[in-house]
């Protein structure tokens, strides 16, 4: 694909975190031949869950709420060593619900098919290299950072719905100040935004 400047976030520790443009996500996905691996990429992107949360939901699909098109994450599911997190619901767009449904319908043994966190990062970098996409800042966190930034762009900035920031933050399990600090002012092009609007369609509509 044509060379394009990568979007890089930096943590307080200076660690680079990558946000993908839609064209970069598509190029990486298309560089992967294995259908199950593609489904894992879709699941990671559209749910925006931490990778450990994704693995735990794969072990227990009962967390998925079909009627509301959400995923319920209790404190135990999302527990991190540093702190306790309140229970939360992960909201899904139309494509997000389709991605979840495809994964559990087509993957017979989800747990055995998932990569380790390190293995998933390695896969992402290898696929990016094959696709001609910069590997800078890529990790298992990339899809989570990417989709949250897309939602902020689609709903808060383009959609002019500042109140959506609260629900986005709760769905991803952190504060509004974190979302504002990282995702409000990013270098998306007009072509990026056009695709972002499609990828996030229906996210605010229950059971969309």
N, C-alpha and C positions, 0 to 999 in steps of 0.2 A: 504494500500500500504506500501511498505518497507520504513523505516525511512530514510529521506534524509535531509541534511542541507538546511534550507530555505535561499533564497537570499534576503537580506535586504538592502535597501538604507536608507540613513539618510539625512533629510533636514538640512539646516543651523540651524534650531531651535531644531534639534535633534529628530524630529518626524520620527519613523520608517515607511518606505514604502516598501511594498512587491512586488517582481517580481516573477511570477510563472514560474516554469519549465513546459514544455509541459505535462509531466506525471501528474503534480499536477493539471493543468487546466482540463485535461481529467477526473481525479478522482473526482474533485469537480462537474463537469458537469454531470458525471454519477450518482452522489449521488442525483440528482434532478429528481423527477418523472414527474413534470409538463412540458409539451412540450413548452408552451409559455415562461416559465421562462428560459428554455434552449436557446431558440431563443434570449432572451434578453441578456444572457451571451455572446452568439456568436456575437451579434451586438456590444456589449460593447468592446469585445476583438478586433475584426477585424477592427473596425473604429478607435479605439484609441481616441475617442472623450471624452471630459470631460462629466460627467454624465448629467449636465445641458444642454449641447449642444445636447446630444443624445435625451433628452426629448423634446427639441425644434424642432429637425428634425422630431421626431415622430408626432408632431402636424402639421408639414408642409412638407410632402414628396416632394414638388416641389424643395427643395434644392438638391435633388438627380439628378445627371446628368448621364443618362443611356448611352449615346454614349461614354463618356470618362471613365465611371466607377469611378466617383468621387462624393464627396459631397461638395457643396459650402456653406461655412459658412461666412456670412457677419459679420461685426463688431457687429451688433445688436444681432445676434444669439449667438455669443461667448462672449458677453460683460461681463466683470468682474468688480466688484466695484472698484478694486484697479487701473485699468488702461484700456486704450483703446487698442484693438488688431486689426491689419490690417486684411482685408479680406483674407481668405485662402481656399485652396482646400484640402480636405481629400482624399488621394489616397487609392485605395483598391486593394488587391491581388485578385486572382481568387476566393479563398474561401471567401474573404471578400465581393465581389460582390454577391456571392451566398447567404451569410448570410443575407445581406440587402434584397435581393429579397425574400428569404423565410419568413423573418419577416413580410414584408408588404403584402405578398400574403396570409399568414396563420393567421395573427392576425387581426381580423376584426375591433377592436377598440383599436389601439395601445396606445393611451393616457391613457385609463382607466386601461390597463394592466401593465403599468410601476409602479415601486416602487418609494417611496421617496428615496432620497439619503441615509438617515439613515436606511430605511428599506432594501435597496439593500445591504448595508454593513452587516446588521444583517443576511440576507439570505446567504451571502457569507461565513460568519463565521460559521453559523450553518451547511451548506453543507460541509465545510472543515472538521469540527469536525466529521461528519458522515462518511466522506471519509478517515479519518485518516491522514489528512493533517494539518500541523501546522497552527494555526490561527494568528500567529505573523505578525503584520504589514498589515493585510488584511483590505481593505476599498474599497469604490467605485472607488478610484483611481487605484486600483491594475491592472485592465485590460489595462488601458492606459499606465502605466509604463511597464507592461509586453510586450505589443506588440511593443512598441518603442525599447525596449532592444533586442527583437527578430530581428527586422529589422536591427539594427546596427550590430548585430552579423552576420546575413545572408549576408547583402550587403557590409558593410564596412570592416568587419574583414575576414569572409570566402570568400566573393566575391571580396575582394581587390578593392573595388570601393569607395575610400575616398570622391569622389565628391557626392556620394549618401547621405552623411551626411547632406548636405544643404537642399535637397528636403525632407528628413525625418523630419528635424527640422521644416521646414515651414509647412509641413502637420500636425504636432502636435502643432504648434503655439508657438514655442519658439526659442531660439538661438542655434547655433551650439555648443557654449561653454557649454551650459546646457547639451546637448546630450553627449558631450565628458566627462564632469565631472561625469555624472551618469552612462552611459550605456556601455562604451568601455571596461571596465575591470571587467567583472562579471564571477562568478564561474559556467559556464555551462559545463556539461560533454559532452563526445562524443555522447552519446545517446540523450541528449538534443538537440545538434546541428543538428543531423540527422533529428529530427522531426521539428525543427525550420525551416529548409530549405523547408520543405513541407508546413508548415503553412504560409510562406511568399512568396511562389512561385507566380510569375507574378506581384508583386507589382510595379515594374518599367516599366511594359508594359501597355501602354494606352489601355483601353478597353479589357484587357486580359480575 
